[in-house]
Amino acid sequence: MERLALIYLLFYVVFTLWILAGLADWLCHRRAHIEHSSGLKESLIHSLMLGEIAIPVLLGLFFEITPAILLFMLGCFILHEVTALWDVHIASSQRTVTPIEQHIHSFLEILPLCALLLVCALHWEAVSAIPNPSSFPIKGLQLKANPIPLSYLLPLLTALVLLLALPFGEELLRTHRAQYKKVRPQH
């Protein structure tokens, strides 16, 4: 029962809040018209941060959790935090980062940590094998023996594409177009 509660907490609360916070962050960028201030550079950093998080999330959704995957997830989380500091430094030097956007950023920093901690709690055997990974029965990448049901996976992947990948793709395109217009003389 406790394991099921942790799974529900991860899948239905943390992932949902995380996706909504990402969408809210995109809305802040759109409202701030970043294409006319920090522009393409900031948008590229956002794309980098999405990748730093998307790869470990997809690994966790489709592959067995091993000590190596947990360490990779931790490394991606740390890299994401460093990139987030760089992002705020770039953004705040070229535009106003509102208190609301700053508050949204706090969610985008803590929710990945919450997800990682829940994954660790759900896979404590992999955590405890980190000092001695050769003791862990699964070697290399293996698809989950008990895959996540499609009834959850498909809506989650759809939400990730519709509410994160497409909006941030639009931001990248919008900032690229604005930079192109600045560089290219108008006739």
Residue frames relative to the residue before (quaternion, step in Angstrom):
aa qw qx qy qz dx dy dz
M 1.0000 0.0000 0.0000 0.0000 0.00 0.00 0.00
E 0.6567 0.5042 -0.3166 0.4630 3.61 0.94 -0.86
R 0.6224 0.5389 -0.3348 0.4585 3.59 1.04 -0.79
L 0.6522 0.5138 -0.3089 0.4639 3.58 0.95 -0.88
A 0.6323 0.5265 -0.3288 0.4635 3.59 1.02 -0.77
L 0.6497 0.5061 -0.3161 0.4709 3.61 0.99 -0.80
I 0.6340 0.5242 -0.3228 0.4680 3.59 1.01 -0.82
Y 0.6674 0.4895 -0.3002 0.4742 3.59 0.88 -0.91
L 0.6300 0.5331 -0.3288 0.4592 3.56 0.98 -0.82
L 0.6771 0.4836 -0.2877 0.4743 3.59 0.91 -0.90
F 0.7680 0.4182 -0.2148 0.4349 3.56 0.65 -1.14
Y 0.8018 0.3365 -0.1627 0.4663 3.57 0.84 -0.91
V 0.7316 0.3739 -0.2420 0.5162 3.61 1.09 -0.52
V 0.7403 0.4212 -0.2535 0.4586 3.59 0.53 -1.15
F 0.6902 0.4675 -0.3012 0.4630 3.61 0.76 -0.96
T 0.6473 0.5181 -0.3285 0.4525 3.61 0.95 -0.81
L 0.6727 0.4824 -0.2981 0.4754 3.60 0.85 -0.92
W 0.6375 0.5468 -0.3145 0.4424 3.56 1.01 -0.85
I 0.6644 0.4893 -0.2937 0.4826 3.58 0.92 -0.93
L 0.6735 0.4934 -0.2995 0.4617 3.59 0.90 -0.89
A 0.6343 0.5130 -0.3297 0.4751 3.60 1.04 -0.72
G 0.6351 0.5224 -0.3300 0.4636 3.59 1.01 -0.75
L 0.6524 0.4998 -0.3052 0.4810 3.57 0.99 -0.84
A 0.6407 0.5176 -0.3205 0.4678 3.59 0.99 -0.81
D 0.6256 0.5297 -0.3324 0.4664 3.59 1.04 -0.74
W 0.6342 0.5167 -0.3206 0.4775 3.58 0.98 -0.84
L 0.6423 0.5207 -0.3259 0.4584 3.60 0.96 -0.85
C 0.6253 0.5258 -0.3336 0.4704 3.60 1.04 -0.75
H 0.6533 0.5072 -0.3144 0.4659 3.59 0.94 -0.87
R 0.6518 0.5145 -0.3115 0.4621 3.56 0.98 -0.86
R 0.6685 0.5007 -0.2923 0.4658 3.57 0.94 -0.92
A 0.6878 0.4680 -0.2713 0.4840 3.59 1.10 -0.72
H 0.3199 -0.7713 0.4901 0.2501 3.61 1.28 -0.14
I 0.0218 0.8500 -0.5256 0.0254 3.57 0.77 1.02
E 0.5330 0.6298 -0.4132 0.3853 3.59 1.18 -0.37
H 0.7232 0.4054 -0.2382 0.5058 3.61 1.21 -0.44
S 0.7169 0.3723 -0.2624 0.5277 3.61 1.21 0.08
S 0.8372 0.1110 -0.0409 0.5339 3.59 -0.14 -1.25
G 0.2315 -0.8816 0.3987 0.1009 3.54 1.35 -0.29
L 0.8656 -0.1217 0.1047 0.4742 3.47 -1.22 -0.76
K 0.6124 0.5666 -0.3588 0.4186 3.61 0.98 -0.78
E 0.6836 0.4640 -0.2931 0.4811 3.59 0.86 -0.92
S 0.6504 0.5214 -0.3214 0.4493 3.58 0.95 -0.81
L 0.6316 0.5194 -0.3306 0.4712 3.59 1.03 -0.73
I 0.6226 0.5228 -0.3354 0.4760 3.58 1.07 -0.74
H 0.6265 0.5245 -0.3398 0.4658 3.62 1.01 -0.76
S 0.6443 0.5128 -0.3186 0.4695 3.58 0.97 -0.82
L 0.6231 0.5349 -0.3287 0.4665 3.56 1.03 -0.80
M 0.6722 0.4929 -0.3005 0.4636 3.60 0.90 -0.93
L 0.6113 0.5367 -0.3546 0.4610 3.60 1.04 -0.71
G 0.6668 0.4999 -0.2973 0.4660 3.57 0.96 -0.84
E 0.6393 0.5411 -0.3211 0.4419 3.56 1.01 -0.84
I 0.7169 0.3986 -0.2373 0.5204 3.56 1.17 -0.53
A 0.6378 0.5614 -0.3372 0.4054 3.60 0.95 -0.84
I 0.6542 0.5329 -0.3324 0.4214 3.60 0.88 -0.87
P 0.7074 0.4250 -0.3017 0.4774 3.67 0.72 -0.86
V 0.6107 0.5388 -0.3657 0.4506 3.62 1.04 -0.65
L 0.6766 0.4830 -0.2985 0.4688 3.60 0.87 -0.90
L 0.6051 0.5368 -0.3536 0.4698 3.59 1.04 -0.71
G 0.6911 0.4900 -0.2773 0.4531 3.57 0.89 -0.94
L 0.6614 0.5122 -0.3087 0.4527 3.57 1.08 -0.66
F 0.8112 0.3248 -0.1352 0.4671 3.59 0.96 -0.82
F 0.7736 0.3319 -0.1718 0.5118 3.60 1.13 -0.54
E 0.6088 -0.5363 0.4387 0.3864 3.53 -1.27 0.49
I 0.4190 -0.6943 0.5281 0.2518 3.56 -1.03 0.82
T 0.0243 -0.7922 0.6077 -0.0494 3.54 -0.68 1.20
P 0.6796 -0.4484 0.3466 0.4659 3.61 -1.21 0.10
A 0.6486 0.5228 -0.3243 0.4481 3.61 0.96 -0.82
I 0.6607 0.4922 -0.3140 0.4717 3.59 0.94 -0.82
L 0.6336 0.5207 -0.3353 0.4637 3.61 0.98 -0.75
L 0.6629 0.4868 -0.3106 0.4766 3.60 0.94 -0.82
F 0.6186 0.5270 -0.3347 0.4771 3.58 1.08 -0.71
M 0.6418 0.5163 -0.3172 0.4700 3.59 0.96 -0.87
L 0.6467 0.5108 -0.3143 0.4713 3.58 0.95 -0.85
G 0.6539 0.5125 -0.3103 0.4620 3.58 0.94 -0.89
C 0.6554 0.5008 -0.3082 0.4739 3.59 0.99 -0.82
F 0.6240 0.5300 -0.3402 0.4627 3.58 1.03 -0.75
I 0.6665 0.4914 -0.3029 0.4717 3.61 0.88 -0.92
L 0.6469 0.5116 -0.3132 0.4708 3.58 0.95 -0.86
H 0.6305 0.5321 -0.3204 0.4654 3.58 1.03 -0.82
E 0.6531 0.5122 -0.3151 0.4604 3.61 0.97 -0.80
V 0.6451 0.5029 -0.3145 0.4818 3.58 1.01 -0.82
T 0.6576 0.5000 -0.3036 0.4747 3.58 0.96 -0.87
A 0.6210 0.5415 -0.3388 0.4542 3.61 1.05 -0.73
L 0.6291 0.5156 -0.3325 0.4773 3.60 1.02 -0.73
W 0.6373 0.5184 -0.3118 0.4774 3.57 1.01 -0.87
D 0.6380 0.5435 -0.3140 0.4460 3.58 0.98 -0.92
V 0.6944 0.4616 -0.2828 0.4741 3.59 0.80 -0.97
H 0.6082 0.5436 -0.3522 0.4589 3.60 1.05 -0.69
I 0.6696 0.4836 -0.2932 0.4814 3.60 0.88 -0.95
A 0.6938 0.4950 -0.2875 0.4370 3.58 0.77 -1.07
S 0.7254 0.4554 -0.2665 0.4420 3.58 0.74 -1.03
S 0.6310 0.5182 -0.3510 0.4583 3.60 1.16 -0.34
Q 0.7802 0.3356 -0.1719 0.4991 3.60 1.21 -0.39
R 0.7919 0.0979 -0.0681 0.5989 3.59 1.24 -0.17
T 0.5602 -0.5721 0.4646 0.3781 3.55 -1.30 0.15
V 0.1669 -0.7393 0.6457 0.0928 3.54 -0.85 1.03
T 0.3336 -0.7967 0.4747 0.1695 3.55 -0.31 1.32
P 0.6440 -0.5081 0.3905 0.4179 3.59 -1.23 0.33
I 0.6214 0.5330 -0.3531 0.4528 3.61 1.01 -0.71
E 0.6629 0.4913 -0.3102 0.4722 3.59 0.90 -0.88
Q 0.6318 0.5251 -0.3325 0.4632 3.59 1.00 -0.78
H 0.6500 0.5089 -0.3142 0.4687 3.57 1.00 -0.81
I 0.6224 0.5234 -0.3322 0.4778 3.59 1.03 -0.77
H 0.6238 0.5413 -0.3380 0.4512 3.58 1.02 -0.78
S 0.6188 0.5417 -0.3621 0.4387 3.60 1.01 -0.69
F 0.6285 0.5064 -0.3344 0.4865 3.60 1.07 -0.67
L 0.6839 0.4950 -0.2860 0.4533 3.58 0.96 -0.88
E 0.6444 0.4756 -0.3269 0.5017 3.58 1.26 -0.18
I 0.7433 0.4289 -0.2434 0.4520 3.59 0.86 -0.89
L 0.6282 0.5683 -0.3540 0.3965 3.62 0.98 -0.70
P 0.6355 0.4919 -0.3636 0.4712 3.66 0.95 -0.60
L 0.6222 0.5215 -0.3410 0.4739 3.59 1.07 -0.68
C 0.6272 0.5265 -0.3303 0.4694 3.60 0.98 -0.83
A 0.6525 0.5113 -0.3139 0.4630 3.58 0.93 -0.90
L 0.6610 0.5074 -0.3089 0.4585 3.59 0.89 -0.90
L 0.6649 0.4971 -0.3077 0.4649 3.59 0.94 -0.85
L 0.6463 0.5005 -0.3264 0.4747 3.60 1.02 -0.71
V 0.6176 0.5195 -0.3428 0.4808 3.60 1.03 -0.73
C 0.6433 0.5106 -0.3235 0.4698 3.60 0.96 -0.80
A 0.6588 0.5014 -0.3153 0.4639 3.61 0.90 -0.85
L 0.6812 0.4843 -0.2832 0.4704 3.59 1.04 -0.77
H 0.7812 0.2469 -0.1163 0.5615 3.60 1.17 -0.54
W 0.0407 0.8567 -0.5115 0.0523 3.53 0.89 0.99
E 0.5859 0.5772 -0.3753 0.4274 3.59 1.11 -0.59
A 0.6517 0.4868 -0.3121 0.4908 3.61 1.06 -0.67
V 0.6193 0.5337 -0.3418 0.4635 3.59 1.02 -0.74
S 0.7103 0.4644 -0.2688 0.4554 3.56 0.82 -0.98
A 0.6583 0.4944 -0.3120 0.4742 3.61 1.21 -0.33
I 0.4070 0.7332 -0.4701 0.2752 3.63 1.23 -0.08
P 0.6818 0.4686 -0.3304 0.4543 3.68 0.81 -0.75
N 0.7898 0.1427 -0.0693 0.5925 3.59 1.16 -0.55
P 0.1030 -0.8620 0.4925 0.0610 3.62 0.50 1.17
S 0.5756 0.5922 -0.3927 0.4048 3.61 1.13 -0.44
S 0.6098 0.5564 -0.3500 0.4427 3.60 1.24 -0.35
F 0.5864 0.5853 -0.3712 0.4193 3.60 1.23 -0.33
P 0.5002 -0.7175 0.3960 0.2795 3.60 -0.76 1.02
I 0.7124 0.4212 -0.2624 0.4962 3.63 1.06 -0.61
K 0.1317 -0.7842 0.6049 0.0421 3.54 -0.84 1.05
G 0.8348 0.1680 -0.1374 0.5060 3.56 -0.97 0.86
L 0.6760 -0.4533 0.3743 0.4443 3.55 -1.33 -0.29
Q 0.0513 0.7712 -0.6318 0.0579 3.55 -0.88 1.02
L 0.4891 -0.6323 0.5094 0.3185 3.53 -0.98 0.85
K 0.6177 -0.5617 0.3940 0.3844 3.58 -1.11 0.64
A 0.4554 -0.6666 0.5220 0.2754 3.57 -0.97 0.90
N 0.7499 0.1788 -0.1067 0.6279 3.56 1.14 -0.74
P 0.1972 -0.8294 0.5080 0.1228 3.59 0.16 1.25
I 0.5796 -0.5445 0.4725 0.3800 3.50 -1.28 0.48
P 0.5233 -0.6628 0.4234 0.3279 3.61 -0.81 0.92
L 0.5599 -0.6171 0.4474 0.3248 3.56 -1.06 0.81
S 0.5861 0.5902 -0.3691 0.4146 3.58 1.12 -0.60
Y 0.7009 0.3659 -0.2658 0.5515 3.60 1.21 -0.34
L 0.6673 0.5524 -0.3041 0.3963 3.55 0.87 -1.00
L 0.6792 0.5017 -0.3047 0.4407 3.61 0.85 -0.89
P 0.6721 0.4577 -0.3280 0.4808 3.66 0.83 -0.75
L 0.6308 0.5275 -0.3425 0.4544 3.60 1.00 -0.73
L 0.6867 0.4711 -0.2899 0.4716 3.59 0.80 -0.95
T 0.6174 0.5326 -0.3365 0.4710 3.59 1.07 -0.72
A 0.6553 0.5009 -0.3048 0.4763 3.60 0.95 -0.88
L 0.6421 0.5264 -0.3299 0.4492 3.60 0.95 -0.81
V 0.6809 0.4722 -0.2886 0.4796 3.57 0.96 -0.85
L 0.7414 0.4448 -0.2438 0.4393 3.59 0.73 -1.09
L 0.7889 0.3580 -0.1672 0.4706 3.58 0.94 -0.88
L 0.7648 0.2914 -0.1941 0.5409 3.61 1.24 -0.21
A 0.7300 0.4397 -0.2708 0.4477 3.59 0.54 -1.13
L 0.7041 0.4574 -0.2821 0.4642 3.61 0.79 -0.93
P 0.6699 0.4793 -0.3353 0.4573 3.66 0.79 -0.79
F 0.7056 0.4376 -0.2863 0.4781 3.60 0.86 -0.85
G 0.5687 0.5485 -0.3753 0.4846 3.59 1.23 -0.39
E 0.6288 0.5197 -0.3181 0.4830 3.57 1.05 -0.81
E 0.6379 0.5222 -0.3267 0.4622 3.59 0.98 -0.83
L 0.6445 0.5199 -0.3168 0.4626 3.57 0.95 -0.86
L 0.6656 0.4942 -0.2905 0.4779 3.57 0.94 -0.88
R 0.6566 0.5214 -0.3008 0.4546 3.58 0.94 -0.93
T 0.6953 0.4549 -0.2826 0.4793 3.60 0.90 -0.89
H 0.6103 0.5414 -0.3480 0.4618 3.59 1.09 -0.67
R 0.6568 0.5106 -0.3062 0.4627 3.59 0.92 -0.92
A 0.6600 0.5058 -0.3123 0.4594 3.58 0.93 -0.87
Q 0.6530 0.4945 -0.3200 0.4760 3.60 0.96 -0.78
Y 0.6327 0.5350 -0.3274 0.4542 3.58 1.00 -0.80
K 0.6548 0.5055 -0.3087 0.4695 3.58 1.01 -0.81
K 0.6303 0.5281 -0.3345 0.4605 3.63 1.07 -0.68
V 0.7087 0.4689 -0.2530 0.4625 3.55 0.94 -0.96
R 0.7297 0.4032 -0.2202 0.5064 3.56 0.94 -0.89
P 0.4111 -0.7137 0.5008 0.2660 3.60 -0.69 1.00
Q 0.4173 -0.6915 0.5366 0.2446 3.54 -1.09 0.82
H 0.2874 -0.7625 0.5578 0.1577 3.59 -1.03 0.81
